[in-house]
Amino acid sequence: MTIRGWNDAWQPVFDSLIRMKALWPTRGWSWDPRLLCITSSFTTEQEPQARKAVQVALQNEWTATTIARAPQQLRDVVERAGGIRHGQLALSTGPVNGLLVYGLWWPWGDGETISCRVGLADVDPNREPYVRFRDVFGVTF
């Protein structure tokens, strides 16, 4: 299923993303062209604040052990990203009227850095609601 246009039922989801961004411990979000989502990296010292921010918008958490019970849209995203390994998390909210927001929490191998990628499953990045999503985070291609 591909989502097009804007649905007012998504506004609470976007409100939570706005709150997440306000709580985020670092300034920058950028576009990840490989996974067609936004990404931000932070240090392990900032991890507690980042976890608190993520929980505002992405309430569901999936591990390598539990991902099989996740919504199919999220499992598809995780598969395209190369799967989920020990220590990584897949996060989500929804689907709300077909819209699933996901997060990929990936600790780096250096023990000091973590990346969080956030995106909209099955949405063309050039169309709504992705355009509004990128605006929330101040990200362009």
N, CA, C and O atoms as CSV, one atom per row, in Angstrom:
chain,resi,resn,atom,element,x,y,z
A,1,MET,N,N,0.838,-1.176,0.000
A,1,MET,CA,C,0.000,0.000,0.000
A,1,MET,C,C,0.886,1.243,0.000
A,1,MET,O,O,1.785,1.366,0.832
A,2,THR,N,N,0.639,2.150,-0.916
A,2,THR,CA,C,1.358,3.409,-0.970
A,2,THR,C,C,0.426,4.528,-0.545
A,2,THR,O,O,-0.696,4.628,-1.042
A,3,ILE,N,N,0.878,5.361,0.364
A,3,ILE,CA,C,0.064,6.459,0.888
A,3,ILE,C,C,0.316,7.704,0.063
A,3,ILE,O,O,1.454,8.008,-0.293
A,4,ARG,N,N,-0.747,8.416,-0.236
A,4,ARG,CA,C,-0.638,9.694,-0.949
A,4,ARG,C,C,-1.539,10.701,-0.277
A,4,ARG,O,O,-2.587,10.348,0.265
A,5,GLY,N,N,-1.128,11.960,-0.311
A,5,GLY,CA,C,-1.965,13.027,0.235
A,5,GLY,C,C,-1.819,13.170,1.735
A,5,GLY,O,O,-0.928,12.584,2.350
A,6,TRP,N,N,-2.704,13.955,2.309
A,6,TRP,CA,C,-2.688,14.225,3.745
A,6,TRP,C,C,-4.004,13.761,4.334
A,6,TRP,O,O,-5.058,13.904,3.716
A,7,ASN,N,N,-3.936,13.201,5.540
A,7,ASN,CA,C,-5.104,12.736,6.256
A,7,ASN,C,C,-5.077,13.406,7.627
A,7,ASN,O,O,-4.089,13.281,8.350
A,8,ASP,N,N,-6.129,14.106,7.995
A,8,ASP,CA,C,-6.158,14.818,9.279
A,8,ASP,C,C,-5.967,13.896,10.486
A,8,ASP,O,O,-5.544,14.352,11.548
A,9,ALA,N,N,-6.270,12.618,10.333
A,9,ALA,CA,C,-6.077,11.666,11.432
A,9,ALA,C,C,-4.601,11.530,11.797
A,9,ALA,O,O,-4.283,11.035,12.879
A,10,TRP,N,N,-3.703,11.955,10.928
A,10,TRP,CA,C,-2.261,11.850,11.189
A,10,TRP,C,C,-1.732,12.994,12.049
A,10,TRP,O,O,-0.599,12.921,12.523
A,11,GLN,N,N,-2.517,14.045,12.263
A,11,GLN,CA,C,-2.020,15.214,12.985
A,11,GLN,C,C,-1.465,14.865,14.366
A,11,GLN,O,O,-0.404,15.379,14.721
A,12,PRO,N,N,-2.128,14.016,15.167
A,12,PRO,CA,C,-1.530,13.663,16.470
A,12,PRO,C,C,-0.167,12.980,16.336
A,12,PRO,O,O,0.706,13.170,17.182
A,13,VAL,N,N,0.015,12.197,15.292
A,13,VAL,CA,C,1.318,11.557,15.053
A,13,VAL,C,C,2.364,12.630,14.789
A,13,VAL,O,O,3.468,12.570,15.331
A,14,PHE,N,N,2.025,13.604,13.965
A,14,PHE,CA,C,2.966,14.673,13.658
A,14,PHE,C,C,3.212,15.565,14.872
A,14,PHE,O,O,4.325,16.057,15.057
A,15,ASP,N,N,2.198,15.779,15.694
A,15,ASP,CA,C,2.399,16.543,16.933
A,15,ASP,C,C,3.417,15.843,17.830
A,15,ASP,O,O,4.253,16.503,18.448
A,16,SER,N,N,3.354,14.522,17.905
A,16,SER,CA,C,4.325,13.790,18.732
A,16,SER,C,C,5.729,13.860,18.135
A,16,SER,O,O,6.714,13.895,18.873
A,17,LEU,N,N,5.826,13.881,16.801
A,17,LEU,CA,C,7.143,14.041,16.161
A,17,LEU,C,C,7.726,15.426,16.443
A,17,LEU,O,O,8.935,15.562,16.629
A,18,ILE,N,N,6.885,16.439,16.476
A,18,ILE,CA,C,7.334,17.795,16.816
A,18,ILE,C,C,7.880,17.815,18.245
A,18,ILE,O,O,8.922,18.416,18.505
A,19,ARG,N,N,7.177,17.158,19.168
A,19,ARG,CA,C,7.655,17.085,20.555
A,19,ARG,C,C,8.961,16.297,20.642
A,19,ARG,O,O,9.865,16.664,21.393
A,20,MET,N,N,9.054,15.217,19.873
A,20,MET,CA,C,10.287,14.425,19.848
A,20,MET,C,C,11.467,15.287,19.417
A,20,MET,O,O,12.520,15.275,20.054
A,21,LYS,N,N,11.286,16.028,18.339
A,21,LYS,CA,C,12.371,16.876,17.838
A,21,LYS,C,C,12.778,17.914,18.887
A,21,LYS,O,O,13.965,18.193,19.057
A,22,ALA,N,N,11.796,18.485,19.590
A,22,ALA,CA,C,12.095,19.499,20.611
A,22,ALA,C,C,12.930,18.918,21.755
A,22,ALA,O,O,13.738,19.628,22.354
A,23,LEU,N,N,12.741,17.645,22.055
A,23,LEU,CA,C,13.480,16.990,23.143
A,23,LEU,C,C,14.806,16.376,22.696
A,23,LEU,O,O,15.607,15.949,23.527
A,24,TRP,N,N,15.036,16.333,21.387
A,24,TRP,CA,C,16.200,15.625,20.846
A,24,TRP,C,C,17.497,16.255,21.357
A,24,TRP,O,O,17.607,17.481,21.381
A,25,PRO,N,N,18.483,15.446,21.766
A,25,PRO,CA,C,19.688,15.982,22.407
A,25,PRO,C,C,20.688,16.657,21.474
A,25,PRO,O,O,21.568,17.379,21.942
A,26,THR,N,N,20.571,16.441,20.176
A,26,THR,CA,C,21.494,17.096,19.248
A,26,THR,C,C,20.683,17.961,18.291
A,26,THR,O,O,19.459,17.844,18.231
A,27,ARG,N,N,21.347,18.809,17.560
A,27,ARG,CA,C,20.649,19.729,16.667
A,27,ARG,C,C,20.291,19.113,15.332
A,27,ARG,O,O,19.182,19.308,14.833
A,28,GLY,N,N,21.207,18.379,14.753
A,28,GLY,CA,C,21.072,18.046,13.356
A,28,GLY,C,C,20.353,16.764,13.017
A,28,GLY,O,O,20.593,15.714,13.614
A,29,TRP,N,N,19.478,16.868,12.060
A,29,TRP,CA,C,18.892,15.727,11.361
A,29,TRP,C,C,19.271,15.896,9.903
A,29,TRP,O,O,19.307,17.018,9.396
A,30,SER,N,N,19.551,14.804,9.229
A,30,SER,CA,C,19.891,14.874,7.810
A,30,SER,C,C,19.167,13.755,7.069
A,30,SER,O,O,18.610,12.842,7.679
A,31,TRP,N,N,19.187,13.845,5.749
A,31,TRP,CA,C,18.519,12.865,4.906
A,31,TRP,C,C,19.438,11.679,4.676
A,31,TRP,O,O,20.614,11.849,4.354
A,32,ASP,N,N,18.904,10.482,4.840
A,32,ASP,CA,C,19.627,9.256,4.548
A,32,ASP,C,C,19.110,8.735,3.210
A,32,ASP,O,O,18.039,8.130,3.162
A,33,PRO,N,N,19.856,8.960,2.115
A,33,PRO,CA,C,19.360,8.575,0.791
A,33,PRO,C,C,19.289,7.063,0.584
A,33,PRO,O,O,18.535,6.586,-0.265
A,34,ARG,N,N,20.059,6.324,1.345
A,34,ARG,CA,C,20.041,4.869,1.190
A,34,ARG,C,C,18.731,4.273,1.691
A,34,ARG,O,O,18.153,3.405,1.037
A,35,LEU,N,N,18.263,4.733,2.845
A,35,LEU,CA,C,17.049,4.186,3.442
A,35,LEU,C,C,15.837,5.102,3.283
A,35,LEU,O,O,14.748,4.773,3.752
A,36,LEU,N,N,16.019,6.256,2.622
A,36,LEU,CA,C,14.927,7.209,2.379
A,36,LEU,C,C,14.232,7.599,3.680
A,36,LEU,O,O,13.017,7.464,3.827
A,37,CYS,N,N,15.044,8.088,4.622
A,37,CYS,CA,C,14.531,8.532,5.916
A,37,CYS,C,C,15.470,9.614,6.448
A,37,CYS,O,O,16.439,9.982,5.783
A,38,ILE,N,N,15.184,10.117,7.635
A,38,ILE,CA,C,16.087,11.081,8.256
A,38,ILE,C,C,16.944,10.354,9.283
A,38,ILE,O,O,16.590,9.274,9.754
A,39,THR,N,N,18.066,10.957,9.620
A,39,THR,CA,C,18.972,10.322,10.575
A,39,THR,C,C,19.647,11.374,11.450
A,39,THR,O,O,19.871,12.509,11.030
A,40,SER,N,N,19.960,10.968,12.668
A,40,SER,CA,C,20.721,11.793,13.589
A,40,SER,C,C,21.591,10.875,14.429
A,40,SER,O,O,21.156,9.802,14.846
A,41,SER,N,N,22.808,11.297,14.672
A,41,SER,CA,C,23.727,10.526,15.507
A,41,SER,C,C,23.994,11.291,16.788
A,41,SER,O,O,23.938,12.521,16.817
A,42,PHE,N,N,24.287,10.548,17.850
A,42,PHE,CA,C,24.531,11.155,19.150
A,42,PHE,C,C,25.453,10.244,19.934
A,42,PHE,O,O,25.696,9.105,19.534
A,43,THR,N,N,25.965,10.734,21.042
A,43,THR,CA,C,26.898,9.959,21.853
A,43,THR,C,C,26.139,9.111,22.878
A,43,THR,O,O,24.967,9.355,23.164
A,44,THR,N,N,26.822,8.129,23.412
A,44,THR,CA,C,26.202,7.290,24.438
A,44,THR,C,C,25.848,8.112,25.677
A,44,THR,O,O,24.924,7.750,26.405
A,45,GLU,N,N,26.567,9.217,25.932
A,45,GLU,CA,C,26.217,10.111,27.040
A,45,GLU,C,C,24.842,10.731,26.825
A,45,GLU,O,O,24.127,11.000,27.790
A,46,GLN,N,N,24.469,10.960,25.573
A,46,GLN,CA,C,23.178,11.567,25.247
A,46,GLN,C,C,22.062,10.535,25.086
A,46,GLN,O,O,20.909,10.893,24.845
A,47,GLU,N,N,22.406,9.264,25.218
A,47,GLU,CA,C,21.423,8.205,24.993
A,47,GLU,C,C,20.183,8.321,25.890
A,47,GLU,O,O,19.076,8.168,25.373
A,48,PRO,N,N,20.296,8.580,27.185
A,48,PRO,CA,C,19.071,8.673,27.996
A,48,PRO,C,C,18.114,9.759,27.484
A,48,PRO,O,O,16.903,9.543,27.443
A,49,GLN,N,N,18.644,10.907,27.100
A,49,GLN,CA,C,17.791,11.984,26.585
A,49,GLN,C,C,17.184,11.590,25.236
A,49,GLN,O,O,16.016,11.876,24.974
A,50,ALA,N,N,17.973,10.938,24.385
A,50,ALA,CA,C,17.458,10.494,23.085
A,50,ALA,C,C,16.364,9.445,23.271
A,50,ALA,O,O,15.359,9.477,22.561
A,51,ARG,N,N,16.539,8.529,24.200
A,51,ARG,CA,C,15.516,7.504,24.468
A,51,ARG,C,C,14.216,8.154,24.933
A,51,ARG,O,O,13.128,7.767,24.506
A,52,LYS,N,N,14.341,9.136,25.802
A,52,LYS,CA,C,13.155,9.847,26.299
A,52,LYS,C,C,12.437,10.542,25.141
A,52,LYS,O,O,11.210,10.498,25.053
A,53,ALA,N,N,13.192,11.173,24.265
A,53,ALA,CA,C,12.600,11.872,23.115
A,53,ALA,C,C,11.914,10.890,22.173
A,53,ALA,O,O,10.793,11.140,21.728
A,54,VAL,N,N,12.565,9.792,21.868
A,54,VAL,CA,C,12.016,8.797,20.945
A,54,VAL,C,C,10.712,8.212,21.482
A,54,VAL,O,O,9.782,7.971,20.712
A,55,GLN,N,N,10.635,7.985,22.763
A,55,GLN,CA,C,9.443,7.379,23.348
A,55,GLN,C,C,8.209,8.271,23.228
A,55,GLN,O,O,7.083,7.782,23.318
A,56,VAL,N,N,8.408,9.563,23.025
A,56,VAL,CA,C,7.285,10.475,22.824
A,56,VAL,C,C,6.554,10.155,21.524
A,56,VAL,O,O,5.329,10.259,21.460
A,57,ALA,N,N,7.295,9.768,20.491
A,57,ALA,CA,C,6.702,9.571,19.166
A,57,ALA,C,C,6.657,8.122,18.711
A,57,ALA,O,O,5.806,7.753,17.902
A,58,LEU,N,N,7.552,7.305,19.216
A,58,LEU,CA,C,7.674,5.921,18.748
A,58,LEU,C,C,7.562,4.990,19.950
A,58,LEU,O,O,8.568,4.567,20.520
A,59,GLN,N,N,6.339,4.681,20.323
A,59,GLN,CA,C,6.093,3.971,21.573
A,59,GLN,C,C,6.372,2.471,21.512
A,59,GLN,O,O,6.605,1.852,22.551
A,60,ASN,N,N,6.355,1.886,20.342
A,60,ASN,CA,C,6.556,0.437,20.222
A,60,ASN,C,C,8.020,0.128,19.942
A,60,ASN,O,O,8.654,0.768,19.103
A,61,GLU,N,N,8.547,-0.864,20.656
A,61,GLU,CA,C,9.958,-1.224,20.531
A,61,GLU,C,C,10.068,-2.699,20.170
A,61,GLU,O,O,9.414,-3.559,20.760
A,62,TRP,N,N,10.920,-2.965,19.178
A,62,TRP,CA,C,11.108,-4.321,18.680
A,62,TRP,C,C,12.594,-4.652,18.661
A,62,TRP,O,O,13.420,-3.808,18.313
A,63,THR,N,N,12.929,-5.871,19.031
A,63,THR,CA,C,14.314,-6.346,19.031
A,63,THR,C,C,14.455,-7.461,17.997
A,63,THR,O,O,13.488,-7.828,17.329
A,64,ALA,N,N,15.647,-7.982,17.877
A,64,ALA,CA,C,15.876,-9.112,16.974
A,64,ALA,C,C,14.993,-10.298,17.364
A,64,ALA,O,O,14.587,-11.080,16.505
A,65,THR,N,N,14.701,-10.429,18.641
A,65,THR,CA,C,13.874,-11.529,19.136
A,65,THR,C,C,12.382,-11.301,18.879
A,65,THR,O,O,11.647,-12.255,18.627
A,66,THR,N,N,11.929,-10.042,18.939
A,66,THR,CA,C,10.486,-9.764,18.862
A,66,THR,C,C,10.020,-9.235,17.505
A,66,THR,O,O,8.815,-9.098,17.293
A,67,ILE,N,N,10.925,-8.937,16.593
A,67,ILE,CA,C,10.566,-8.293,15.330
A,67,ILE,C,C,9.555,-9.121,14.527
A,67,ILE,O,O,8.785,-8.555,13.751
A,68,ALA,N,N,9.542,-10.416,14.693
A,68,ALA,CA,C,8.596,-11.259,13.952
A,68,ALA,C,C,7.147,-10.933,14.297
A,68,ALA,O,O,6.242,-11.246,13.523
A,69,ARG,N,N,6.916,-10.306,15.451
A,69,ARG,CA,C,5.557,-9.927,15.866
A,69,ARG,C,C,5.202,-8.494,15.475
A,69,ARG,O,O,4.088,-8.043,15.744
A,70,ALA,N,N,6.120,-7.778,14.853
A,70,ALA,CA,C,5.896,-6.382,14.456
A,70,ALA,C,C,4.971,-6.317,13.238
A,70,ALA,O,O,4.807,-7.309,12.528
A,71,PRO,N,N,4.363,-5.143,12.997
A,71,PRO,CA,C,3.551,-4.991,11.788
A,71,PRO,C,C,4.383,-5.280,10.536
A,71,PRO,O,O,5.584,-5.015,10.506
A,72,GLN,N,N,3.741,-5.819,9.518
A,72,GLN,CA,C,4.437,-6.191,8.285
A,72,GLN,C,C,5.192,-5.009,7.677
A,72,GLN,O,O,6.310,-5.181,7.189
A,73,GLN,N,N,4.595,-3.803,7.698
A,73,GLN,CA,C,5.269,-2.626,7.143
A,73,GLN,C,C,6.621,-2.416,7.807
A,73,GLN,O,O,7.605,-2.106,7.134
A,74,LEU,N,N,6.676,-2.581,9.118
A,74,LEU,CA,C,7.936,-2.392,9.838
A,74,LEU,C,C,8.912,-3.516,9.512
A,74,LEU,O,O,10.100,-3.261,9.315
A,75,ARG,N,N,8.438,-4.736,9.453
A,75,ARG,CA,C,9.322,-5.849,9.097
A,75,ARG,C,C,9.926,-5.627,7.712
A,75,ARG,O,O,11.093,-5.948,7.485
A,76,ASP,N,N,9.135,-5.077,6.782
A,76,ASP,CA,C,9.658,-4.784,5.443
A,76,ASP,C,C,10.753,-3.727,5.497
A,76,ASP,O,O,11.774,-3.862,4.824
A,77,VAL,N,N,10.552,-2.674,6.293
A,77,VAL,CA,C,11.574,-1.628,6.440
A,77,VAL,C,C,12.853,-2.231,7.011
A,77,VAL,O,O,13.946,-1.979,6.504
A,78,VAL,N,N,12.712,-3.021,8.059
A,78,VAL,CA,C,13.877,-3.634,8.705
A,78,VAL,C,C,14.610,-4.539,7.727
A,78,VAL,O,O,15.841,-4.547,7.695
A,79,GLU,N,N,13.874,-5.296,6.934
A,79,GLU,CA,C,14.510,-6.171,5.942
A,79,GLU,C,C,15.286,-5.360,4.913
A,79,GLU,O,O,16.406,-5.726,4.557
A,80,ARG,N,N,14.703,-4.255,4.429
A,80,ARG,CA,C,15.405,-3.400,3.453
A,80,ARG,C,C,16.660,-2.774,4.058
A,80,ARG,O,O,17.624,-2.486,3.348
A,81,ALA,N,N,16.638,-2.566,5.375
A,81,ALA,CA,C,17.787,-1.964,6.058
A,81,ALA,C,C,18.868,-2.988,6.397
A,81,ALA,O,O,19.909,-2.625,6.944
A,82,GLY,N,N,18.635,-4.258,6.080
A,82,GLY,CA,C,19.637,-5.278,6.332
A,82,GLY,C,C,19.376,-6.134,7.552
A,82,GLY,O,O,20.244,-6.895,7.979
A,83,GLY,N,N,18.189,-6.017,8.113
A,83,GLY,CA,C,17.842,-6.821,9.280
A,83,GLY,C,C,18.168,-6.095,10.573
A,83,GLY,O,O,18.677,-4.974,10.575
A,84,ILE,N,N,17.861,-6.760,11.656
A,84,ILE,CA,C,18.103,-6.183,12.978
A,84,ILE,C,C,19.002,-7.137,13.758
A,84,ILE,O,O,18.728,-8.334,13.849
A,85,ARG,N,N,20.065,-6.594,14.312
A,85,ARG,CA,C,21.036,-7.400,15.052
A,85,ARG,C,C,20.901,-7.133,16.551
A,85,ARG,O,O,20.217,-6.207,16.985
A,86,HIS,N,N,21.572,-7.971,17.311
A,86,HIS,CA,C,21.596,-7.799,18.760
A,86,HIS,C,C,22.055,-6.373,19.100
A,86,HIS,O,O,23.045,-5.890,18.551
A,87,GLY,N,N,21.342,-5.717,19.989
A,87,GLY,CA,C,21.690,-4.355,20.397
A,87,GLY,C,C,20.999,-3.278,19.586
A,87,GLY,O,O,20.971,-2.119,20.000
A,88,GLN,N,N,20.441,-3.635,18.439
A,88,GLN,CA,C,19.696,-2.677,17.630
A,88,GLN,C,C,18.218,-2.768,17.984
A,88,GLN,O,O,17.744,-3.785,18.492
A,89,LEU,N,N,17.498,-1.679,17.705
A,89,LEU,CA,C,16.065,-1.648,17.951
A,89,LEU,C,C,15.344,-1.144,16.714
A,89,LEU,O,O,15.865,-0.320,15.963
A,90,ALA,N,N,14.158,-1.644,16.518
A,90,ALA,CA,C,13.222,-1.054,15.562
A,90,ALA,C,C,12.108,-0.466,16.407
A,90,ALA,O,O,11.592,-1.122,17.312
A,91,LEU,N,N,11.742,0.760,16.115
A,91,LEU,CA,C,10.724,1.481,16.878
A,91,LEU,C,C,9.583,1.835,15.930
A,91,LEU,O,O,9.789,1.955,14.722
A,92,SER,N,N,8.388,2.000,16.474
A,92,SER,CA,C,7.283,2.356,15.582
A,92,SER,C,C,6.126,2.973,16.338
A,92,SER,O,O,6.012,2.871,17.559
A,93,THR,N,N,5.280,3.611,15.569
A,93,THR,CA,C,3.954,4.011,16.014
A,93,THR,C,C,3.022,3.815,14.828
A,93,THR,O,O,3.393,4.043,13.677
A,94,GLY,N,N,1.823,3.395,15.134
A,94,GLY,CA,C,0.863,3.131,14.064
A,94,GLY,C,C,0.883,1.668,13.674
A,94,GLY,O,O,1.450,0.826,14.371
A,95,PRO,N,N,0.266,1.391,12.569
A,95,PRO,CA,C,-0.237,2.357,11.595
A,95,PRO,C,C,-1.489,3.096,12.071
A,95,PRO,O,O,-2.370,2.536,12.723
A,96,VAL,N,N,-1.522,4.385,11.710
A,96,VAL,CA,C,-2.665,5.258,11.935
A,96,VAL,C,C,-3.205,5.611,10.559
A,96,VAL,O,O,-2.547,6.311,9.789
A,97,ASN,N,N,-4.388,5.134,10.251
A,97,ASN,CA,C,-4.966,5.297,8.908
A,97,ASN,C,C,-3.944,4.952,7.828
A,97,ASN,O,O,-3.794,5.669,6.839
A,98,GLY,N,N,-3.251,3.843,8.039
A,98,GLY,CA,C,-2.285,3.348,7.060
A,98,GLY,C,C,-0.876,3.878,7.220
A,98,GLY,O,O,0.047,3.335,6.614
A,99,LEU,N,N,-0.675,4.923,8.018
A,99,LEU,CA,C,0.651,5.532,8.170
A,99,LEU,C,C,1.398,4.900,9.340
A,99,LEU,O,O,0.932,4.924,10.479
A,100,LEU,N,N,2.558,4.339,9.041
A,100,LEU,CA,C,3.425,3.785,10.070
A,100,LEU,C,C,4.707,4.601,10.108
A,100,LEU,O,O,5.404,4.731,9.102
A,101,VAL,N,N,5.010,5.150,11.280
A,101,VAL,CA,C,6.263,5.870,11.495
A,101,VAL,C,C,7.221,4.889,12.158
A,101,VAL,O,O,6.858,4.205,13.114
A,102,TYR,N,N,8.439,4.826,11.645
A,102,TYR,CA,C,9.408,3.878,12.191
A,102,TYR,C,C,10.683,4.584,12.608
A,102,TYR,O,O,10.997,5.682,12.149
A,103,GLY,N,N,11.398,3.923,13.486
A,103,GLY,CA,C,12.719,4.355,13.893
A,103,GLY,C,C,13.646,3.159,13.909
A,103,GLY,O,O,13.243,2.053,14.269
A,104,LEU,N,N,14.878,3.380,13.523
A,104,LEU,CA,C,15.912,2.344,13.580
A,104,LEU,C,C,17.016,2.858,14.494
A,104,LEU,O,O,17.686,3.840,14.175
A,105,TRP,N,N,17.200,2.209,15.608
A,105,TRP,CA,C,18.156,2.603,16.651
A,105,TRP,C,C,19.381,1.719,16.493
A,105,TRP,O,O,19.344,0.527,16.798
A,106,TRP,N,N,20.466,2.311,16.014
A,106,TRP,CA,C,21.643,1.521,15.660
A,106,TRP,C,C,22.883,2.005,16.391
A,106,TRP,O,O,23.470,3.016,16.004
A,107,PRO,N,N,23.296,1.299,17.447
A,107,PRO,CA,C,24.594,1.608,18.060
A,107,PRO,C,C,25.721,1.294,17.076
A,107,PRO,O,O,25.678,0.289,16.366
A,108,TRP,N,N,26.713,2.153,17.045
A,108,TRP,CA,C,27.871,1.936,16.185
A,108,TRP,C,C,28.817,0.966,16.868
A,108,TRP,O,O,28.679,0.703,18.063
A,109,GLY,N,N,29.747,0.447,16.148
A,109,GLY,CA,C,30.728,-0.483,16.699
A,109,GLY,C,C,31.765,0.164,17.588
A,109,GLY,O,O,32.534,-0.537,18.247
A,110,ASP,N,N,31.806,1.500,17.625
A,110,ASP,CA,C,32.834,2.184,18.417
A,110,ASP,C,C,32.491,2.282,19.901
A,110,ASP,O,O,33.333,2.695,20.699
A,111,GLY,N,N,31.267,1.909,20.284
A,111,GLY,CA,C,30.855,1.982,21.680
A,111,GLY,C,C,30.588,3.383,22.173
A,111,GLY,O,O,30.318,3.581,23.358
A,112,GLU,N,N,30.657,4.375,21.277
A,112,GLU,CA,C,30.473,5.769,21.681
A,112,GLU,C,C,29.353,6.482,20.938
A,112,GLU,O,O,28.879,7.523,21.395
A,113,THR,N,N,28.920,5.944,19.805
A,113,THR,CA,C,27.983,6.643,18.938
A,113,THR,C,C,26.782,5.765,18.631
A,113,THR,O,O,26.900,4.549,18.481
A,114,ILE,N,N,25.622,6.407,18.543
A,114,ILE,CA,C,24.372,5.737,18.175
A,114,ILE,C,C,23.706,6.586,17.107
A,114,ILE,O,O,23.747,7.815,17.163
A,115,SER,N,N,23.094,5.926,16.136
A,115,SER,CA,C,22.290,6.630,15.127
A,115,SER,C,C,20.838,6.247,15.305
A,115,SER,O,O,20.504,5.111,15.642
A,116,CYS,N,N,19.993,7.218,15.069
A,116,CYS,CA,C,18.557,6.956,15.031
A,116,CYS,C,C,18.051,7.434,13.673
A,116,CYS,O,O,18.197,8.603,13.315
A,117,ARG,N,N,17.459,6.515,12.933
A,117,ARG,CA,C,16.852,6.845,11.647
A,117,ARG,C,C,15.350,6.803,11.838
A,117,ARG,O,O,14.827,5.895,12.486
A,118,VAL,N,N,14.653,7.777,11.279
A,118,VAL,CA,C,13.199,7.864,11.428
A,118,VAL,C,C,12.596,8.102,10.057
A,118,VAL,O,O,13.089,8.925,9.286
A,119,GLY,N,N,11.539,7.386,9.759
A,119,GLY,CA,C,10.908,7.536,8.455
A,119,GLY,C,C,9.456,7.116,8.454
A,119,GLY,O,O,8.902,6.706,9.473
A,120,LEU,N,N,8.858,7.229,7.288
A,120,LEU,CA,C,7.471,6.840,7.058
A,120,LEU,C,C,7.471,5.652,6.106
A,120,LEU,O,O,7.982,5.746,4.990
A,121,ALA,N,N,6.907,4.551,6.538
A,121,ALA,CA,C,6.900,3.337,5.719
A,121,ALA,C,C,5.955,3.499,4.534
A,121,ALA,O,O,4.844,4.010,4.674
A,122,ASP,N,N,6.411,3.058,3.375
A,122,ASP,CA,C,5.591,3.003,2.156
A,122,ASP,C,C,5.064,4.358,1.707
A,122,ASP,O,O,3.957,4.451,1.175
A,123,VAL,N,N,5.851,5.410,1.920
A,123,VAL,CA,C,5.452,6.753,1.495
A,123,VAL,C,C,6.518,7.292,0.551
A,123,VAL,O,O,7.708,7.238,0.862
A,124,ASP,N,N,6.104,7.804,-0.587
A,124,ASP,CA,C,7.016,8.437,-1.535
A,124,ASP,C,C,7.616,9.674,-0.873
A,124,ASP,O,O,6.868,10.549,-0.438
A,125,PRO,N,N,8.950,9.774,-0.784
A,125,PRO,CA,C,9.572,10.907,-0.102
A,125,PRO,C,C,9.306,12.258,-0.753
A,125,PRO,O,O,9.558,13.294,-0.138
A,126,ASN,N,N,8.805,12.268,-1.977
A,126,ASN,CA,C,8.511,13.523,-2.661
A,126,ASN,C,C,7.073,13.986,-2.472
A,126,ASN,O,O,6.698,15.040,-2.985
A,127,ARG,N,N,6.270,13.230,-1.754
A,127,ARG,CA,C,4.843,13.534,-1.607
A,127,ARG,C,C,4.461,13.652,-0.129
A,127,ARG,O,O,5.210,13.262,0.767
A,128,GLU,N,N,3.272,14.202,0.087
A,128,GLU,CA,C,2.713,14.205,1.441
A,128,GLU,C,C,2.399,12.769,1.833
A,128,GLU,O,O,2.013,11.976,0.974
A,129,PRO,N,N,2.551,12.419,3.075
A,129,PRO,CA,C,2.918,13.257,4.213
A,129,PRO,C,C,4.424,13.392,4.450
A,129,PRO,O,O,4.840,14.009,5.430
A,130,TYR,N,N,5.255,12.812,3.550
A,130,TYR,CA,C,6.708,12.888,3.756
A,130,TYR,C,C,7.219,14.326,3.676
A,130,TYR,O,O,8.151,14.697,4.390
A,131,VAL,N,N,6.611,15.131,2.808
A,131,VAL,CA,C,7.056,16.524,2.695
A,131,VAL,C,C,6.880,17.225,4.041
A,131,VAL,O,O,7.782,17.923,4.506
A,132,ARG,N,N,5.725,17.038,4.659
A,132,ARG,CA,C,5.466,17.646,5.968
A,132,ARG,C,C,6.404,17.051,7.028
A,132,ARG,O,O,6.894,17.772,7.897
A,133,PHE,N,N,6.648,15.762,6.957
A,133,PHE,CA,C,7.555,15.090,7.885
A,133,PHE,C,C,8.955,15.720,7.814
A,133,PHE,O,O,9.544,16.045,8.846
A,134,ARG,N,N,9.478,15.889,6.607
A,134,ARG,CA,C,10.813,16.501,6.452
A,134,ARG,C,C,10.812,17.939,6.962
A,134,ARG,O,O,11.801,18.396,7.533
A,135,ASP,N,N,9.703,18.653,6.757
A,135,ASP,CA,C,9.606,20.026,7.256
A,135,ASP,C,C,9.687,20.069,8.784
A,135,ASP,O,O,10.323,20.959,9.348
A,136,VAL,N,N,9.048,19.116,9.445
A,136,VAL,CA,C,9.092,19.059,10.903
A,136,VAL,C,C,10.534,19.009,11.393
A,136,VAL,O,O,10.889,19.669,12.370
A,137,PHE,N,N,11.363,18.224,10.710
A,137,PHE,CA,C,12.749,18.039,11.144
A,137,PHE,C,C,13.733,18.967,10.431
A,137,PHE,O,O,14.935,18.906,10.687
A,138,GLY,N,N,13.232,19.826,9.538
A,138,GLY,CA,C,14.113,20.765,8.854
A,138,GLY,C,C,15.095,20.094,7.922
A,138,GLY,O,O,16.242,20.525,7.809
A,139,VAL,N,N,14.653,19.029,7.244
A,139,VAL,CA,C,15.536,18.234,6.389
A,139,VAL,C,C,15.115,18.360,4.937
A,139,VAL,O,O,13.931,18.290,4.609
A,140,THR,N,N,16.112,18.548,4.067
A,140,THR,CA,C,15.880,18.526,2.631
A,140,THR,C,C,16.728,17.414,2.049
A,140,THR,O,O,17.588,16.852,2.728
A,141,PHE,N,N,16.480,17.100,0.786
A,141,PHE,CA,C,17.264,16.056,0.122
A,141,PHE,C,C,18.670,16.540,-0.102
A,141,PHE,O,O,19.495,15.809,-0.651
